[in-house]
Amino acid sequence: MSDRPQSLGERLHAGERGAQAAPRRAHESAPWQGRHLHFIGIGGAGMSGLARVALELGARVSGSDRADSPYLALVRRAGAEVALGHDPRNVPPDAEVVVSTAIASDNVELVRARERGQRILHRADLLAELTRLRRTIAVSGTHGKTTTAAMIVHILERAGRAPSFVVGAKLRGYGTNARLGGGDWLVVEADESDRSFLKLAREIAVVTNVELDHHSTYASLEELESAFAQFIGAARIVVVGPEVLLPTAFAGQVKRAAADDRAATADPPLRLPLPGRHNVINARLAIAAAEAVGVARADAVRALDDFAGTERRLEAIGRSPTGAQVYDDYAHHPTEVAATLAAARELRPAGRLVTVFQPHLYSRTRALAREFGRSLAHADMVVVTDVFAARENPSEWPGVSGLAVVRAAAEAAPGRPLVWAPTLRSALAALRRSTGAGDLVVTMGAGDIDRVARAFAHGSPLVDEPPGIERGVPLARFTTVRTGGPAEFFARADDLERLCELLAWAVCQGLPVEAIGSGSNLLVADQGVRGLVVKLEGHLSAIEIEGERVLCGGGARLPQVAARAARAGLAGLEFAVNIPGTVGGAVRMNANAYGGELGAVLEWVEVATPAGVRRLRPAELGFGYRRSALRPGEVVARAAFRLRRSTPEQVRAELERLRRARREAQPSGIKTFGSTFKNPPPDDPRAQGRTAGMLLDAAGCRGLRIGGARFSEKHANFVENLGDATTADIVRLMGEGRRRVRERFGVELEPEVRFLGEVDLAPLF
């Protein structure tokens, strides 16, 4: 019998659901119940969105992808079983296999499915099934599909229509690119690139524009126009952009969206927060589509007042250390490039408009190099990288590279600064060399050029994935209360170099970062934590004595630091013996206890960032009551405490006195994160000098239980996990305690615990 680990496919066929998968939310209707769908390339924007909707429709979902991505994390958290890397063993024998055009015909998982005779569906086939379950608005066109579809979703959401949607990028403010809503309408992005949009059932067809692209599918503009004629022919209503030419046979079913010359004078006027004439046209299309659904035009217009856009559509990334504003955009066609640069000009940069362009697909680069050159001429400085191959094989395109675009740009704008930077690292180096305060930098392309934008904005190196990063690691065991779900990414750091490398990688991936130590004062969301969670160990948790100074890592536990100082006869940190957290957490929260204050003995801290390490004095940390000015992604790596000489006996005696006081007043031997609420300010007349624990006790919270969580019988400001509590139980219990204190005393208790992940705090407030 083989002792090799079971593959994803074998585990699923055996019925294992995976301990780290998030629970699937039930939906009123589950028409796909009983189906098992395996997505090859599940981490793509379109595939991941469809996979999440399939889960909500009752299907069992598994999948694989060659590399991790934020979209892969979303499907993991939704309940899909995901494998990294393609392997024939990943394919469950009972599954229907879903592929997209990006999956090569010789993919090993696809080959295995064909050999077994399993049903193989193109992504569009499954999307077509979905469009038959809802009244569908299908949005297509060479440019603007994602933004227009997202605008329609936003209008319908604001109108109370609870739409379902599957679009090509996350909607800002929604946190997702796909959702099964409770309403009648479904909004989908219809992909014309491989003619698959013709498979979709569509009641309303929206066509933004028609321009030749996808040269491996369409030999001419006439072929493309013929496909769009078929697309609109099956729709009851057609909404088209102002420049779309259609055969007269469709005139009766067409609503033509107005161009932007009417936007400012319309009533009510369109106040779109996004720059660019192309976005005004997108908005007009969305308004017309919403009117066709029955939304009043004025309501549709007003809904777009707070439309935040989608990811990678002129997305503001940040400001570089040199003072340049940094944006990123998905533009990968000459028309899109020109429109994005025009929109960037509307932002009125004080300096130059600088663009870094990454061509996408060899076929497109060869066909449109001259047009790309003309579009890029709208920038003041141009950096061009080599081609992002995507699904194409470079060996099949000899002689085609980004240099063709460089030559075309040089011809279109002679004398304009132009840089050939074939690699992402060389493009990043060119930006750092050549840009300064007031410049506006836009990275563009449908590949991974956004990594350059993030690294440049944060002043970090461009790094590949460091070794030792784990996925889906359960975090409950790293907390003292023992609740919570898994980390999307998890890594351990034992020195400064490793920590900074991890932070730089996370920045390039667009991932938030959280550092943990002993796990006290921490409450992790039941569904887990998006981004990278770093545990500080080794040198970053060590404790050293240098004369009257204690040097320690951010991961060192405060009680151990206090005990080590006592053995050396150093006084001033005794209060820390009763703070069950780490040095890093204590600095971030400005911890204090028993009259002792961290800031009084702290000499300096070293804060790790993606760009390196900074040493800060207490005055630079912005200390306030139980808080500091440290920003997300900044990690306290080391700290120095300046203490005073005493004798070991005297300091140890004080430690024992404080420990005894804690034992007498607070519970021990329970699963808890520590104090639940902060004490009210001393000058709050409603509290009358009472602590949070006293208020909770007087409000009848001592021993109160919800689910597996209970306020301690010994001290009401401590919540304990009785063994099977969830984070949701604890938050509900905190909310009930907070409500009782507010109603009886008028005091609003503020949580002291730190929440990690997207914890639902509605029951708390």
N, C-alpha and C positions, 0 to 999 in steps of 0.2 A: 504494500500500500504506500502511495507517495506521501511524503511529508511536506510537500510544497503547500504554501498558503492557497486557499480557495480564491478563484478569480471572482470578479464582480458577477459575471453571468452565472457561475455555479452557486454563489451565495443566494442570488435572487431566485434561481430555479428551486433551491432547497427551501425557500420561503423566509429567509432571513431578511428583516427589514432594516437592519443597521441601527446600532444604538445611538448614533450621533445625528440621525435624521430628525428634523423638526416635525412636530405633529402637523398633519394636514388639516386645514380648516374645512369643515363640512359645508356643502352648498345645498340649497333647497332641491336642486335637480342634479342628478349624476348620470347623464345619458351615456357616459363612457365607462361606467362601472364595469369591472370585469376585464377590461382591456389592459394589456401590458405593452407600453410603447418604449422602445429603446432608441434614443437620439444619438446618432454619430455626429459629433461636432456640436454638442449641447451647449457649449459656452458662447456661441455667437449670439448677437443681439436678437435676431429673429427666432432662432431655434430655442433659445432659453425662454423667451416670452411665450412661445407656443407650448413649451413643456410645462410652464407654470400654470397656464390655463388648463392644460390637459389634467393636471393634478386636481384642480378645482372642479373639473367635470367628472371626477371619480376614477380616472385612470391611474394605474400604477406606472411610474416613470423611472427609467434608468437611462444612463447615457455616458458618453466619454468625450474627452477632448484632449488635444495634444498639449495644451498649456492651461494654466489657471487664469482666471479673469474675474472681474467684479460680477459679471453676469453668471458665471459658474457658481459663485457664492450664493447668488439669489436662488437658483434652482435647488442648491443643496439645502438651504434653509427652508425652502418650501416643502421639502420631503422627498426629493429625488435621490436615488443612489447614483453617485458619480464616480467614475474612474479617471485618473489622469493617465494619458497615453492610450494609444489604440492597440488592442490586443484581441485576437479572435476569441479568447476565453471570456471577454467582457460581454459577449452577446448572449443573452438568455435564450434558450431554444424555443420558448413559448411566446416570444415577443414579436410584435410588428416593428419593423426597423424603419426609422425615419431619417432621411438624408436631405441635404441641401445641395445646390449646384457647386458649392465649395468643396464637397467631398469627392475625391478622385475615384474613378471606377475600380482602381486596384487597391483601395483601402482594405486592410486586412479584415476588418470587421464586416465590411460590406461583402467581401468575397465569401466569408464564412456563412453569412446569412443567405447568399445566393445558393451556395452548395447545399444548404439544408432545405432549400425551397421555402424559406420564410417569406411572408408578405413584406414587400419593400415599398414604402411610400415616400414620394418627394414631399418636402416641407409644404409645398403649395397644395398637395392632395389633402393633407391633414387640415391646413388652413381652410380649404374649400369645404370640408366637413363642418368646420366651425361656423362658416358663413351661412350654412343652411340651418343653423340653430337660432340665429338672430337676424333681424332686419339689418342689412349691412350697408355701410358707407365705405366704399373702397377708393382710396386715394392713390393715384399714380401720376407719372410724369417724370421727365428727365431730372428735374431739380425741384427741391422744395417739398417733397412728399412727407418727410418726417415732421417738419415744422407745421405744415398745413394740417396733417392728421392730428398732431398734438393740440393745435388750436381748436379743432372741432371737438376733441375730447374735453378740453377745458371749458368751452362754451356749454356743452351738454351737461357737464358736471355742475357748473354754476346754475344751470336752469333746472337742476334737480332731476335730471334724466338718468343718473347712475349708469353711464355707458360702460360696456365692455370695450377693451381695446387691445390691439397688438400692433405696436409701431417700432421703428428702428432705433430708437434711443430713449433713454430715461427722461421722463418729464420732470423738470425741476419743480420741487414741491410735492411730487407724487412718489418719488423714490423708486419708480418702476417704469418699465416700458410695456407692461402687459397686465391685464386684470380682467377677471370675470365679474362684471357688475350685475346689479339686480334689474336693470332696465331692459327695454326692448331692443335697443340699438347697439350695434357692434361697429367700431371704427378700425379699419385695417389699412396698413400700408401695402399696396399692391405692386409687386415687383415685376417690372417689364423686362428686366435684363435677360431673362431666359424664356420669355413668353408665358411664364407660369401664372401671370395675373389673369389670363383668359380662363383659368379653371374656377375662379371664385364666383359664387353667387353674389350679385350686387344689385341692390335696389337703387342706390344712388352712386353714380360714378363721378369722381372728381379728377380732372386732368389739369395739372398745374402748367405744363408746357410740353412741347415735343421737339426734341433736338437730337441729332444723331449721336449715339453713344453705344456701348456694348458691341464693339465691332466684330467680336467673334460670333455674335448671334444675328446681327442685321448687316447685310451687305450694302444697304443704301437707306436714305431717308424715306424713300417710298415704301420699303419693307416695314420700317418702323411705324409709319403712318397707317399702313394697312392693319398692323396689329392693334393700334389704338382704336381704329374704326371698329374692329371686332369687340374691343373692350367696352366701348360706350354703347354698342348696338344692343347689348343684353340688359342695359339698365333702364329703369323707369324714368329717372331724372338724371341729367348730365350737367355738371357744373364745370366750366372750363375757364382758364385764364384768358386775359384780354388779347394775348397774341396767338392763341391756338386757332388754327384754321381747320374747319370741319366741313365734311360734305353737306350739302343742303338737305339731304334726306334726314338729318338729325335735328333740323332747326326746331321742330316742335317740342323736343324734350330737353332743350339746352337752356341753362341759366348761365349767362356770361358774367363773370365777376368784373367789377370796374377796376381800372388801374388807379394809381395813387393820386391822380390829379383831382379826384373828388374827395379824397380822404379828409382833408382839413376843413372843407366847407360843408360836409355832411352833417345831418342832425339826427342823433347826437354825433359829435365829431369822434373820430377814431384816435385814441390816445395810446398808441402801442408803445410799450416800454423798450422794444427792440429797435435798433437802428437798421436802415437799409430800405430802399425802394422795393426790393424783392420781398421783404417781410410784409410790407403794406399789401402787396398783391396776394401773398399767402393768406393774410388776414381777410381780405375781401372774399377769397374763395371759401374760407372757413365760415364766414358769416352767411354767404349764399347757401352753403350746404346745411347750416343750422336752420335757416329759414325754411328750407325744403322739408325739414323734420317737424316744423311747427313752432320753433322758437321765434319769438318776436324779434324783429331786426334790432330794435333799440336795446333789448336785453343782450343780444349776441355781441353787439358793439361794446357795451359796457363791460361785459365779461372779460374782454381782452385787455382791460385797463391794468389788470394784475397778472397777465400771462408772463411767466418767468422764462419761457423757452425750454429748450432741451439741451442735454449734454452734447458737447462738441459742436455746437452751432454758435460761433463767435462767443465762446464761453470764457469769461474772465477767470484767469488762473491765479494772478497775483502780481506783485511788483518785485522785480529782480533786485539783488543787493546794490546794483549800480543805478537803480531808479527807473528802469524801463518798465512800462506797463505790458503785461503778457496776456495774450489771448490765444485760444485754440479753436480751429474750425475743421469740419469734415470735408470741406470743398475738395473735389477731386476731378472736376471737369472745368474746362476753360471758362465757361459762362459762370459757374459757381465761384471760381477764383476771382473773377472780375467783380462779381456782386459782393463778395466778402470784403475785398479791398475797398470798394466804394463805401460799404457800411462802416468799415474801420475809419475811413476819412471823416465820417460824420461824428466820430468820437473826438475829433479836433485835437490830435496829439500836438504837444508843444514842440516836439522834435520831429524826427523822421519816422516814416512808416516802413518798417522792416518786416519782410516775410521770409519764412523758411518753408519751402515746398517739397513735399515728398511725393513724386509721381506714383500712381497706383495702377498696376497691370502693365505688362509690356505691350499688349495689343493696343491699349488706349494711348500709351506714350508714343508708340510709332505713328499712330494715326493722327494724333492731335498735338504733336510737339510744337509746331509752328503757332497754333492757336494758344497753347499754354504760354509761350514766349510773349505774345502780344498782351495777354491778360496780366502777366506778372510785371509788365512794364509800368503798371499803375503804382507800384511800390517804389520807394526811394532807394531801397537796397534789397537785393534778392539773394537768398541762399538756397541752393538746390541740392537735394540728396539723391542717392541712387533709387532705383525703382523698388517699390514694395511689391513682391511677386504675387502675394495672395495665392490664388488657386493655380496660377500659371507656372510652368516649368521654365526656369531661365535658359536651360540648354536648348530649348525650342525657339529661342528668340536671339540668335547670335547678332551681335552688333547693336542691339537696342539697350540703351542705358539712359540715366538722367542727363548725361552730357548733351543729348539731343535737345533737351529743354534749355540747358545752359546756352547752347549756340543760338537757339531761337530767341532767347531773352536778350542776348548780346546784340543780335541783329535788330530787334524791335526798339531797344533803347541804348544806343551806343554811348559809352562813357559812364553809364550808371554803375555804381558798385555792384559787383556780381561775384558770388563765391560758389565754386564747385566743392561740395563737402559730401563725398560719397557715403560716409558713415554717420550715424547719429552722433557719435562722440565728436567727430570733426565739425558737425553743424553746431553743436553746443559750444565748442571752443571758439568758433567764428563769432557767435553771438556775444560771448564774454569779452572777446577782443575788440569788437567793433561797435557796441551799443552803449548808451549812457542815459543819463537823466533826461526825461521828456520824450524819449523814443517810445514808439508803440510797436510791439513785436507780435506778429500773428503767425503761428505755425499752422500749416494746412496739409491735409491729405487724409485718405481713408485707411491708412495703415497704423503704424505705432508712433507717429511723429509727436503725438501729445506727450510722450515721455520726455522729449526735449523741452517742451514748454514747462512742465512741472519741475524738472531739474533746474532749469534756468531761473524760474521764479523763486525757487527756494534756495538757490546758491549751493545745490548739492551736486555730487558727481552722478554720472549716469552709470548705474550699476546693474549687472545681471542678477538674477536671483541668488542670494547667498546660500551656502549649504546649511542644512539643519533646520530649514523651515518646514513645520508640520502643518497639516490641514485638519480641521474638524476636531481639534483636541478639546475634550470636555474640561470646562473651567471650574466646575463645582468643587473638585478636589483641591484646587488651589485657593479656595476661600475658607474662612473660618465658619461661615454659616452653612456651607455645603449645599447651595442651590445655584441654579443657572445652567445655561446651555453651552455649546462649544464655541471656540474661537475660529473664525474663518481661517486665519493664519496664526501660528504660534511659534515662537522661537525663544531660545535662551541666550543671554548675553553675559559673558564673564569678564570682558574688558572694554575699554573705551572704543578701541578700533572696531570691534565687532558690533557694538551698540550703534555707532555712527553709520556703519555700513548698512545695518538693518533699517535705520531711519531713512537713509538715502534711497534704498530700494523701495520702501513704502511710498515715499514721495513720488517717485517715478511711476508707480502703479496707481497713484491717486488714492491711496489707502490711508484711513485714519490710524493712529497708533495709540495704544494704551500700555503703560508699564505697570506691572504688579510685583508685589514682594511677598509679604506674609499672608495677604488675602484678607486682613481685617478691614473693617470700615468699607466693605465692598459688597455690592449687591448686583449680580449679573443677570441680565435678561434671560428668561426661560428659553427664548429662541436663539440665544447666542449673541455673539459680538461680531459685527462687520469690521474688517480690517485686520491689522497685525497687533497681537498681544505679546509683549516682551516680558519675560521673567528675568530679573537681575540676580545673578549668581556669581560665584568665584570671587575675583578681585572686586567686583561691584557689590559684594555683600560682606567684604572683609572689614576688620576693625584693627587699627594700629594706634599705638601711643607714641607721641613725639613730645617729650617734655611735658608741658602743661596743655598740650593740644591733643585732641582725639580725632584721628582721620578715619573715615568710614565710607563704605560704598552706599549708594542709594538703596540697595537691597538689604542692608543690615537692619536687624530688628532692634528697635529702640530699647526694650528691656535688657537685651544683651549688651548694647552700647553702655547703658547706665551701669550694669554690673561690672563690665570691664574697666570702666573709669573708676569705680569704687575700689577694685583690687589694686589699682595704681595710686590710690589715695588722692583722686581728683574729685572735687566737689563742684556742684552747679547743675548737674544733669540728673539729680536724683528723681525729680518729678517724672522723668521719662520712663521709669521702671513700670509704671502703671498705664502706659500708652501701648496697646498691643498692635503696633504697626511698624512700618519700616521708616528709615530716615527720609527716603524720598517722599513717601506719603505724608510724613509729618511736616516736611518743608512745604509741600504743595498746599496742605490744609492748615498750616500755621498752628500745629497742635500745641496744647498746653494742658496742664493738670496740676491740681494741688498747689496753686499759686505760682507754679513755674512757667516761664515763657521761653519758647524756643529761640525767639529773636534775641533774647538777652545773652545767650551763650554761643550763638551761631557766628562764626567768623567769616566763612565764605562757602559757596556751593559751586560745583562745576555742573553746568547744564549741557547735556548733549542735544544737538540738533542735527538735521540732515547735512548742514554745512560744516559741522565740526563741534568743538567744545568751547563754551564761554564760562569764565569765572565771574561770579556775581557776589557782591556784598549784600548784607541784609537790607540796606536802604534801597537797593535796586530790585528787590523782590516784591515790593508793593504789598507788604503784609497788612491784613485787616483781620477782623474777628473770624477765625477758622477759614481763612482763605489767603491766597497769594495771587500775584499777577502772572504766574507762569501760564503759558498758552498750551493748548492741545498740541501734542507732538514734541513738546520740550520735556526732556526726562532728566530728573535729578540723578546724576551718575555718582557724584562723590560730595562729601561735605566735611568741613572742619569745625570742631567746637573748641573754643578757648575757655578753659576751666581754671579753677584756682586750687592751690595746694592745700591739702588737709591730711588726715591719716586714714588708712584703709578702715580702721575700726570705727571711726566716727562716721564715715560715709556709709559703710555697711549697716550701721545701726539706724541711720536715717532711711535707707532703703527698706529695712525690715519694718520700720514704723509705717511707712507708706503702703507696703504690701499688706500689712495687717489691717490697715484702715480700708483698703480695697476689699479684702476678703470679708470683712464684717458688713460692708455696705452693698457689695455687688455680687451677682451670681458667678459661680465658677463651674467648670466641668460641663458646660452646655455649648451647643452649636449656635453661636451668635456672631454678629459682625461688630459688636460693641454698642456704644450709645446710639440710640435711634434718632433723637431730636437734639438740637442745640438748646442750651439753656437760654431763656429770654434775656434780653439786655437788663442789666441791674436797675436801670432807671425806668423800666416799664411799670407804670402804676397798677396796671391790671394784674400783673404777676405777683405783686407785693413781695418781691424778693424770693419767691419760690422757684426751685429748679424745674426742669422739664419733667423729671421723675416724680416730683411732688405733685405737680399739676395733673399728670396722668393718673397717679394714685387716687387723688381726690375726685377725679372724674370717673372712677370705677373701672379703670383699665387693668389693674393688677390681676393676672391670671386669665384675662380675656383671650379667647381663642377663635381663630378663623382658619379652617382647613388644618394644615399641619403646623401652623405658626401660632405662638402664644406670647403675650407679654409676660415676662418673668414674674413668678410668685414672690421673688425676693426684692426685685427692683423693677418698677414699671417702665423705666426707660430702656429696657433691654428686651429685644425680641429673640425668642429661641425657636430653633427648628426642632420639632419633636421627633423628627425622623423622616417624614415624608412631605415636608413643606415644599412649596414652589415659591419662586420669587413673586408670582402673582398673589399667592396667599399672604405673603409678608406685606406687600404694598397695600392690599385691602385692609389688613389689620392696622397698619400705620394710618391709613385714611380714617378708619373708625376712631382710633385714638385721637387723631387730630381734630375730628369733628366734635367729639365729646368735650375736649378742652376748649374749643372755640365757643361752643354753645354755652358752657357753664361759666367760663371766665373771660371770654372775649379775646383770648390770646391765640395768635396764629403761630403754632410751632413750626419751626423750619427744620427739615431733615438734615441730619449730620452725615448720614451714610452717603457714599459715592456710588452713583448708578453707572453701570457699565453696559453698553449696548442700548437698544431701543426698548427700554422698560416702559410699559404702559402705565403712566403716572396719573391717568384720569381718576382712578379711585382715591388717590391721595389728596386731590384738590377739589 
